[in-house]
Amino acid sequence: MADLQRARRAKSRLRAHLQDQAGVCGVGLVPHDGDWCVRVNVVREADREAVPREVAGVTVEVRVVGAVHPQR
């Protein structure tokens, strides 16, 4: 269980950890069971392996979203 402040700290820590990781295309916060968790978007199923399931006691949720491109 993580309140918003704790989830924000975990997000910052995880973003720093994953900043050079290929296949990671987004890190954010989402509500989860009445609290907050960190969500990591990845390009491929295999990219999940680089993402921990928990950071500083905060749950990490991983979603495979495919390649992300800017809209024109």
Secondary structure, DSSP 8 states (H G I E B T S, - for coil): ---HHHHHHHHHHHHHHHTT-TTEEEEEEEEETTEEEEEEEESSGGGGGGS-SEETTEEEEEEE--------
